[in-house]
Amino acid sequence: MAIDGKILDKQNLKKLEALKNPHVLQIVEKYIKICKPKKAIVFSDSKEDIAGIRKLSVEKGEEIALNTKGHTIHFDGISDLARATKDTKILLPKGKKLSRGINSMDREEGLKEVLGLMDGIMKGKDMLICFFCLGPINSEFSIPALQITDSTYVAHSESILYRSGYGEFKRLKGKNKFFHFVHSAGELDENNMTKNLSKRRIYMDLEDNRVFTINNQYAGNSVGLKKLALRLAINKANKEDWLSEHMFVMGVRPEGKKRVTYFTGAFPSACGKTSTAMIPGQTIIGDDIAYLRAGKDGRAYAVNVEQGMFGIIQDINPQDDPVIHDVLTTPREIIFSNVLLVDGVPYWLNMGKDLPKKGINFSGEWYEGKKDSDGNLIDPASKNARYTVRISELSNADPKADDPKGVPVSGFIYGGRDSDTTVPVFESLSWSHGVYVGSVVESETTAAIIGQAGVRRHDPMANIDFMVVPLGTYIKNHLAFGERLDKPPRIFHTNYFLKNNGKFLNTKLDKKVWLMWMEGRAHNEFGAIETPVGLIPKYEDLKALFRQIFKRDYTKEEYVQQFSIRTDKLIDKLRRVRRIYSHEEQLPPLFLQHMLQEERRLRETKEKYNKEVISPFEFRD
């Protein structure tokens, strides 16, 4: 290996050579030459190496140790607080194209640009070379991943979020069947924040299963194994007849029954995904990304790609989120990002107590009333502030979280943020109708994505930001996945954000009732009412569940407000969806058929009842 021994010393070279993988050696050599680091450090799966990453991050000032043992904090910078969708692009060879709205550029042009920007980008810095595994160790789901970065924060985050993959690379026996990621935070200012955000680039090269991400630190952009690896996996899955999805995996355990029913769920960021996976009394396998395969028994099986959580911290309080709040306030390894720091204590928005009037945050020294360069007030903590922690630290971690076989899935849940149209929960009419339901998800945008909040956005399967294949191909493969199963999961849709006169019609806790109704449906314990959009709960079943779970009455008035079918609103949504899909090529005929059938059902229902809003009780007449 032709690398200067001063950059990669004998001890670190020995760790690389132990993998007996020439592809790894070539990649490391290539990026040492391009990025020109001062030194390269290789991390194995030893406890000492893993602990050393955290220690190094504190020593270099990328993280600050907090008062509680194991807790650290990291700041990304005021203009680097969310996913940078405009700077994120798929590199496409000539002749290939993706769906409208998916950012892409010519592969040769993109490689020339990003490699040029990377020339010398690590001068004076250490290059960290880390090995991880996407999915459980030694599993048919496993995908080894090589991470090269100059950010100790990125390396530390990934050591929490992902299983160590050094041993997985040995099991490759020299093959190149792995993803690789190259990241640099770029030039930093005196506060260790990225300076050259105008040169922020996040490029995915599907041809070589690699990602380049430079001049950024926010984990959604810099932690390659997260949403960037999701793109690579979606591309791989759509070639190999499995699914790579933006989904949690959880075990649902109804009170008084000795069964566990596993669900996956896809929600756009900040739309209730993690809070659903963390409903009290249930168990969590993963809160963000899942791989799904067809099992030999004809059922769908899922694994959590990760072993940790990168969760939104806003609104977490001891009343609504007791499990995660306990984790965040007791000793264990956690990274907080972009919260308010005061005297070694982190504070976040809506945490259940008043926040200090001054401290340190993503803008530097912060005080109440501080404004940014555009004259806007700066929040004490970011609305998209995060915590990073291992799922094994949670009291509700599922015992099968690391099972290499995965868990059998009985239901998919799709959800969005919709203030005026969709009922709180319904079930699709079939697997193919459920794929249609997931494909037409809309959500009002939040602070998790750079741009204007509150805009209604089409987000099929909560995966549009990560799509790297044409939507027609993606939908076709979902339909085919269900057809390969003898017992496909039931598909549900939830909406926790329905409002009337500006007030939410649901409490934060009500989602447990919707979940238990879905679990009962998976075991044929509850009936349902057929409506033009799908199957909704019966009043008496919800009334019994509210009494059983919360010891409170659920009134007919609440039920009517929540589960009335708003025909005009739903028809308007169909118009928006049809307009979007009119630009798509090679859509499966079955998908288009469901779109036409749903519109016909809605129009016939409106005509029959001569109303725009129809009570759920009327569908039972």
C-alpha positions in Angstrom: 0.0 0.0 0.0 1.7 3.2 -1.2 0.8 5.6 1.6 3.1 7.7 3.6 3.9 6.0 6.9 3.6 9.3 8.7 -0.1 9.5 7.7 -1.0 5.8 8.2 1.4 4.3 10.7 2.2 0.6 11.1 -0.4 0.0 13.9 -3.2 1.4 11.8 -2.1 -0.2 8.6 -2.1 -3.5 10.4 -5.8 -3.1 11.3 -6.6 -2.5 7.6 -4.5 -5.3 6.3 -6.2 -7.7 8.8 -9.4 -7.4 6.8 -7.7 -9.0 3.8 -9.8 -6.8 1.5 -8.0 -5.1 -1.4 -11.0 -2.9 -2.2 -10.9 -1.3 1.3 -7.2 -0.7 0.9 -7.7 1.0 -2.5 -10.5 3.2 -1.2 -8.5 4.4 1.8 -5.4 5.0 -0.3 -7.4 7.0 -2.9 -9.0 9.4 -0.4 -5.9 9.9 1.6 -4.3 11.2 -1.6 -7.3 13.4 -2.4 -8.1 14.8 1.1 -4.5 15.0 2.3 -5.1 14.5 6.1 -2.4 15.0 8.7 -2.9 11.5 10.0 -5.2 8.5 9.4 -6.7 6.5 12.3 -8.3 3.1 11.9 -11.0 2.0 14.4 -11.7 -1.7 14.9 -14.5 -3.2 16.9 -12.5 -3.4 20.1 -14.1 -1.7 23.2 -11.0 0.5 23.5 -11.4 1.8 19.9 -15.1 2.4 20.2 -14.6 4.3 23.6 -11.7 6.2 22.0 -13.9 7.8 19.4 -16.0 9.6 22.1 -12.9 10.6 24.0 -11.3 12.0 20.9 -14.5 14.0 20.1 -14.4 15.7 23.5 -10.6 16.4 23.2 -11.0 18.0 19.8 -13.9 20.2 21.0 -16.5 18.8 18.6 -18.5 17.8 21.6 -18.6 19.2 25.1 -19.0 17.0 28.2 -22.1 17.7 30.2 -22.7 17.4 34.0 -24.5 14.0 33.7 -22.0 11.2 33.2 -21.8 10.0 29.5 -23.7 13.1 28.1 -22.1 15.3 25.5 -23.4 18.2 23.3 -22.6 19.2 19.8 -23.5 22.3 17.8 -24.0 22.3 14.0 -24.2 26.0 13.3 -27.2 28.3 12.6 -27.4 27.6 8.9 -26.8 23.8 9.2 -29.7 22.6 11.3 -31.6 20.3 9.0 -31.4 18.2 5.9 -30.1 20.2 3.0 -32.3 18.9 0.2 -31.2 21.4 -2.4 -27.5 20.4 -1.9 -28.4 16.6 -2.0 -28.2 15.1 -5.5 -28.1 11.7 -7.1 -25.3 11.3 -9.7 -26.8 9.7 -12.8 -24.9 8.2 -15.8 -25.9 9.6 -19.2 -29.2 8.2 -20.4 -30.7 7.5 -16.9 -33.4 9.6 -15.3 -35.4 9.7 -12.1 -38.9 11.0 -11.2 -39.6 14.7 -11.3 -38.6 16.4 -8.1 -35.7 14.1 -7.3 -32.5 16.1 -7.3 -30.0 14.7 -9.7 -27.1 15.7 -11.9 -24.8 14.2 -14.5 -22.5 11.7 -12.8 -19.2 12.7 -14.5 -19.9 16.4 -13.9 -20.8 15.7 -10.2 -17.7 13.6 -9.6 -15.4 16.1 -11.1 -17.0 18.9 -9.0 -17.0 17.1 -5.6 -13.6 15.5 -6.0 -12.2 18.9 -6.9 -13.8 20.5 -3.8 -12.4 17.6 -1.7 -8.8 18.2 -2.8 -6.9 18.9 0.4 -10.1 19.3 2.4 -8.6 17.4 5.4 -5.3 19.3 5.6 -4.2 19.6 9.2 -6.9 17.2 10.3 -7.2 13.5 11.2 -8.9 11.1 8.9 -11.0 8.6 10.8 -11.6 5.2 9.1 -14.5 3.3 10.7 -16.3 0.1 9.9 -20.0 -0.5 10.6 -22.9 -2.8 9.7 -26.3 -1.8 8.4 -28.7 -4.4 9.9 -27.9 -7.1 12.4 -24.6 -8.8 12.5 -24.1 -12.0 10.3 -27.6 -11.8 8.8 -29.0 -12.0 5.2 -30.1 -8.4 5.9 -26.5 -7.2 6.7 -24.7 -4.6 4.5 -21.2 -3.7 5.6 -20.3 0.0 5.5 -17.0 1.9 5.4 -17.0 5.4 6.8 -14.2 7.9 6.1 -14.5 11.2 7.9 -12.6 14.0 9.6 -15.4 14.6 12.1 -15.1 12.9 15.5 -18.8 13.8 16.0 -19.8 11.9 12.9 -17.7 8.9 13.9 -19.0 9.0 17.5 -22.6 9.3 16.3 -22.2 6.3 14.1 -20.6 4.2 16.9 -23.9 4.8 18.8 -26.3 4.4 15.9 -24.8 1.4 14.1 -23.4 -2.0 15.0 -19.7 -2.4 14.6 -18.8 -3.9 11.2 -15.1 -4.7 11.4 -15.9 -8.4 11.7 -18.4 -8.1 8.9 -15.6 -6.9 6.6 -13.6 -9.9 7.5 -16.5 -12.1 6.6 -16.6 -10.5 3.1 -13.4 -12.5 2.4 -12.1 -9.8 0.0 -15.3 -9.0 -1.8 -16.4 -5.5 -2.6 -20.0 -6.0 -1.5 -20.2 -3.0 0.8 -21.2 0.7 0.9 -18.6 3.4 1.5 -18.9 7.0 2.6 -16.5 10.0 2.5 -17.3 13.0 4.7 -15.5 16.2 5.7 -16.9 19.0 7.9 -14.5 21.2 5.9 -12.9 24.3 7.2 -14.1 25.2 10.8 -14.5 28.5 12.6 -13.4 29.2 16.2 -16.5 27.5 17.4 -15.8 24.3 15.4 -18.7 25.1 13.1 -18.5 24.6 9.3 -17.5 27.8 7.4 -18.0 27.0 3.8 -21.7 26.1 3.7 -21.9 27.6 0.1 -19.8 24.6 -0.9 -21.9 22.1 0.9 -22.3 19.0 -1.3 -24.1 15.7 -0.7 -23.7 13.5 -3.7 -24.7 9.9 -4.0 -23.1 7.7 -6.6 -25.3 4.6 -7.1 -23.0 3.1 -9.6 -20.2 2.6 -7.1 -22.4 2.4 -3.9 -20.7 5.4 -2.4 -21.6 8.8 -0.9 -19.7 12.1 -0.8 -20.8 14.7 1.8 -18.7 17.7 2.5 -18.8 21.1 4.3 -21.6 20.2 6.7 -22.1 18.7 10.2 -25.8 18.3 10.8 -26.1 14.5 11.2 -28.9 14.2 8.6 -26.4 15.4 6.0 -23.1 14.2 7.5 -23.8 10.8 9.0 -23.6 8.8 5.8 -25.0 5.6 7.2 -28.3 7.2 7.9 -30.5 8.7 5.2 -27.6 8.7 2.6 -27.2 5.0 3.0 -30.9 4.6 2.8 -30.7 5.9 -0.8 -28.0 3.3 -1.7 -30.1 0.6 0.0 -33.3 1.6 -1.9 -31.4 1.3 -5.1 -30.0 -2.1 -4.1 -33.4 -3.4 -2.8 -35.3 -2.4 -6.0 -32.8 -4.6 -7.9 -33.0 -7.5 -5.5 -36.8 -7.9 -4.6 -36.7 -6.7 -1.0 -37.7 -3.3 0.6 -35.6 -0.6 2.2 -37.9 1.8 3.9 -38.1 4.9 6.1 -39.9 2.8 8.8 -39.8 2.1 12.5 -40.2 -1.4 13.8 -42.1 -2.0 17.0 -43.7 -4.7 19.1 -47.3 -4.0 20.1 -48.4 -5.7 23.3 -52.1 -5.3 24.2 -53.0 -5.2 27.8 -54.1 -8.5 29.3 -52.9 -10.6 26.3 -49.7 -12.6 26.1 -48.9 -11.9 22.4 -46.6 -9.5 20.6 -47.6 -8.2 17.2 -44.9 -6.5 15.1 -45.6 -3.4 13.0 -43.5 -1.1 10.8 -44.4 2.5 10.2 -43.4 5.3 7.8 -44.0 8.9 8.8 -42.3 12.1 7.5 -39.9 13.8 10.0 -41.6 15.3 13.0 -45.0 13.7 12.2 -45.2 11.3 15.2 -43.0 8.5 14.0 -40.7 8.2 17.1 -43.5 9.0 19.5 -45.5 6.1 18.0 -42.6 3.7 18.3 -42.3 4.9 21.9 -45.9 4.5 23.0 -45.9 3.4 26.7 -46.3 -0.3 27.2 -44.9 -1.3 23.8 -41.4 -2.4 22.7 -39.2 -0.8 20.2 -36.8 -2.4 17.7 -36.0 0.7 15.7 -37.5 4.2 15.1 -36.3 5.2 11.6 -35.1 2.7 8.9 -36.1 -0.9 8.2 -35.1 -3.6 5.7 -37.9 -6.0 4.8 -37.6 -9.4 3.1 -40.1 -12.2 2.3 -39.6 -15.1 4.7 -39.8 -18.8 3.8 -43.1 -19.0 5.7 -44.8 -16.5 3.4 -44.7 -13.6 5.8 -42.7 -10.3 5.7 -39.8 -10.0 8.1 -38.1 -6.7 9.2 -34.9 -5.6 10.9 -33.8 -2.3 12.2 -30.9 -1.1 10.1 -29.6 0.8 13.2 -29.0 0.1 16.8 -29.6 3.6 18.0 -31.9 6.6 17.7 -31.3 10.1 16.3 -34.5 11.5 17.6 -36.1 15.0 17.6 -36.0 16.2 21.2 -38.6 19.1 21.1 -41.7 18.4 23.1 -40.2 15.5 25.0 -41.4 15.8 28.6 -41.9 13.5 31.6 -45.7 13.4 31.2 -46.0 12.5 27.5 -42.7 10.7 27.0 -41.7 9.1 30.3 -39.4 6.4 28.8 -37.3 8.6 26.6 -37.3 11.4 29.1 -35.9 9.1 31.8 -33.2 8.1 29.3 -32.3 11.7 28.5 -32.0 12.7 32.1 -29.9 9.9 33.6 -26.3 8.7 33.1 -25.5 6.9 29.9 -23.9 7.7 26.6 -25.9 10.3 24.8 -25.1 13.1 22.3 -27.4 16.1 22.4 -27.3 18.4 19.4 -28.4 22.0 18.9 -30.2 22.4 22.3 -29.5 25.2 24.8 -26.5 24.7 27.1 -26.4 26.4 30.5 -23.8 25.4 33.1 -23.4 21.9 31.8 -27.1 21.2 31.5 -29.1 20.8 28.2 -32.5 22.5 27.7 -34.9 22.0 24.8 -38.2 23.4 23.6 -41.3 22.4 25.4 -39.5 20.2 27.8 -42.0 20.8 30.6 -40.3 23.6 32.4 -39.2 27.2 31.8 -35.9 27.7 29.9 -33.1 30.0 31.0 -32.9 33.5 29.4 -29.3 33.0 28.2 -26.7 30.3 27.4 -24.9 28.8 24.5 -26.6 27.4 21.4 -26.2 26.8 17.7 -25.8 30.6 17.2 -23.0 30.9 19.8 -23.7 33.0 22.9 -27.5 33.2 23.1 -29.8 35.6 25.0 -33.5 36.1 24.9 -34.4 38.5 22.1 -31.3 37.7 20.0 -31.9 37.9 16.3 -30.2 36.4 13.2 -28.8 38.4 10.3 -32.3 38.6 8.7 -33.8 40.1 11.9 -35.6 36.9 13.0 -35.7 35.9 16.6 -33.4 33.0 17.4 -35.0 30.2 19.4 -33.1 29.1 22.5 -32.9 25.6 21.0 -33.5 24.4 17.5 -36.9 23.0 16.6 -35.0 20.2 15.0 -32.6 19.6 17.9 -31.7 16.0 18.4 -30.5 13.3 20.8 -28.4 10.2 19.8 -28.6 7.2 22.0 -28.4 3.4 21.8 -31.8 1.6 21.8 -30.4 -0.9 24.3 -30.4 1.9 26.8 -34.2 2.1 26.7 -36.3 0.2 29.2 -38.7 -0.8 26.4 -36.1 -2.2 24.0 -37.5 -5.3 22.3 -35.6 -8.5 23.1 -35.5 -9.3 19.4 -33.9 -6.0 18.4 -30.7 -7.7 17.2 -32.3 -10.9 15.9 -30.5 -11.7 12.6 -33.7 -13.3 11.3 -35.8 -10.2 11.9 -39.3 -10.2 13.2 -42.6 -11.1 11.4 -44.6 -8.0 10.4 -48.4 -8.0 10.7 -49.0 -4.4 9.7 -47.6 -1.3 7.9 -48.6 2.1 9.2 -48.3 5.2 7.0 -48.9 8.6 8.5 -48.6 12.2 7.7 -49.3 15.7 9.1 -52.7 16.8 7.8 -54.8 19.4 9.6 -58.1 19.2 7.7 -58.7 16.1 5.6 -57.7 12.6 6.8 -59.3 10.6 9.6 -57.0 9.6 12.6 -56.8 6.0 11.5 -58.1 3.7 8.7 -57.2 0.4 7.1 -56.7 -0.1 3.4 -59.1 -2.3 1.5 -56.3 -4.7 0.3 -52.5 -4.9 0.0 -52.5 -3.2 -3.4 -54.9 -0.5 -2.2 -52.5 -0.1 0.8 -49.6 0.5 -1.6 -51.7 3.2 -3.2 -52.5 4.7 0.2 -48.8 4.9 1.1 -48.0 6.3 -2.3 -50.4 9.3 -1.9 -49.3 10.4 1.6 -49.3 14.1 2.0 -47.7 16.0 4.9 -47.5 19.6 6.0 -43.8 20.4 6.2 -41.9 20.9 9.5 -38.6 22.2 10.7 -36.8 18.9 10.0 -36.2 20.1 6.4 -34.6 23.4 5.4 -37.3 25.6 3.8 -40.8 26.9 4.6 -42.8 25.1 7.2 -46.5 24.4 6.9 -46.6 23.6 3.2 -48.6 20.6 2.1 -46.2 18.2 0.5 -46.6 14.9 -1.3 -44.4 12.3 0.4 -45.0 8.7 -0.8 -44.2 6.2 1.9 -42.5 9.1 3.7 -39.6 8.3 1.4 -39.6 11.0 -1.3 -36.5 12.7 -0.1 -34.6 9.5 -0.3 -36.0 8.2 -3.7 -33.3 7.1 -6.1 -35.5 5.0 -8.5 -38.5 6.2 -10.6 -41.7 6.2 -8.5 -43.3 3.9 -11.0 -40.6 1.3 -10.3 -40.8 1.8 -6.6 -44.6 1.3 -6.5 -44.4 -1.7 -8.9 -41.9 -3.4 -6.5 -44.1 -2.7 -3.5 -47.0 -4.4 -5.2 -44.8 -7.3 -6.2 -43.4 -7.7 -2.7 -47.0 -8.2 -1.3 -47.8 -10.7 -4.1 -44.9 -12.9 -3.0 -46.4 -13.2 0.5 -49.0 -15.7 1.6 -49.9 -13.4 4.4 -49.0 -9.8 3.6 -49.1 -7.2 6.4 -52.3 -5.2 6.7 -51.8 -1.6 5.7 -53.0 1.4 7.8 -52.9 5.1 7.6 -52.8 7.5 10.6 -53.1 11.2 11.1 -52.6 12.7 14.5 -52.9 16.3 13.4 -56.6 16.8 12.5 -57.9 20.2 13.7 -61.1 22.1 14.1 -61.0 25.9 14.5 -57.3 25.6 15.1 -57.5 23.1 17.9 -56.3 19.5 17.6 -59.1 16.9 17.7 -56.8 14.3 19.3 -54.6 14.4 22.4 -51.0 13.3 22.1 -51.9 10.1 23.9 -54.8 9.0 21.7 -52.4 7.3 19.3 -52.3 4.4 21.7 -56.0 3.7 21.0 -55.5 3.9 17.3 -52.5 1.5 17.6 -54.5 -1.0 19.7 -57.3 -0.9 17.2 -54.8 -1.7 14.4 -53.3 -4.6 16.5 -56.8 -6.0 17.1 -57.6 -5.8 13.4 -54.4 -7.8 12.6 -56.0 -10.6 14.8 -59.5 -10.1 13.4 -60.8 -9.0 16.8 -62.5 -5.8 15.7 -64.9 -5.1 12.9 -64.7 -2.0 10.7 -66.9 0.3 8.6 -66.2 0.5 4.9 -65.8 4.1 3.5 -64.6 5.4 0.1 -61.1 5.7 1.4 -60.8 2.5 3.5 -62.0 0.8 6.7 -62.5 3.0 9.8 -63.1 1.9 13.4 -66.6 1.3 14.8 -67.6 3.7 17.6 -68.3 1.0 20.2 -64.8 -0.5 19.7 -63.1 2.9 20.2 -65.3 3.6 23.2 -64.3 0.4 24.8 -60.6 1.0 24.0 -60.6 4.5 25.5 -62.3 3.1 28.6 -59.8 0.2 28.9 -56.6 2.2 28.2 -57.3 5.7 29.6 -60.4 5.1 31.9 -62.2 7.9 30.2 -65.3 8.3 28.1 -65.0 8.7 24.3 -68.1 10.5 23.1 -70.1 10.2 19.9 -69.4 13.9 19.3 -65.6 13.2 19.3 -66.0 10.2 17.1 -68.1 12.2 14.5 -65.6 15.1 14.5 -62.7 12.8 14.0 -64.0 10.1 11.6 -66.4 12.0 9.3 -65.4 11.6 5.7 -64.6 15.0 4.2 -65.4 14.3 0.5 -64.5 17.6 -1.0 -61.2 17.8 0.8 -60.4 14.2 -0.2 -61.3 14.9 -3.8 -59.0 18.0 -3.7 -56.2 15.8 -2.5 -56.8 13.4 -5.4 -56.5 16.2 -7.8 -53.2 17.2 -6.3 -52.0 13.6 -6.4 -53.1 13.1 -10.0 -51.3 16.2 -11.1 -48.1 14.9 -9.5 -48.4 11.4 -10.9 -49.3 12.7 -14.3 -45.5 13.4 -14.8 -44.6 9.8 -13.9 -43.8 7.2 -16.5 -44.5 3.4 -16.3 -46.9 3.6 -13.4 -48.5 0.2 -12.7 -52.0 -0.1 -14.1 -53.2 -1.4 -10.7 -52.1 1.8 -9.0 -53.9 4.0 -11.5 -57.0 1.8 -11.1 -57.1 2.4 -7.4 -56.8 6.2 -7.9 -59.8 6.1 -10.3 -61.8 3.8 -8.1 -61.3 6.0 -5.0 -62.4 9.1 -6.8 -65.5 7.4 -8.2 -66.4 6.1 -4.7 -66.0 9.6 -3.2 -68.1 11.3 -5.9 -70.8 8.6 -5.6 -70.8 9.0 -1.8 -71.1 12.7 -2.0 -74.0 12.5 -4.4 -75.8 9.8 -2.4 -75.7 11.8 0.9 -75.8 15.2 -0.7 -73.2 16.4 1.8 -69.5 17.5 1.8 -68.9 16.0 5.2 -70.5 12.6 6.1 -70.8 11.2 9.6 -69.3 7.7 10.1 -72.6 6.6 11.5 -74.3 7.2 8.2 -72.1 4.6 6.5 -73.6 2.0 8.8 -77.2 2.7 7.7 
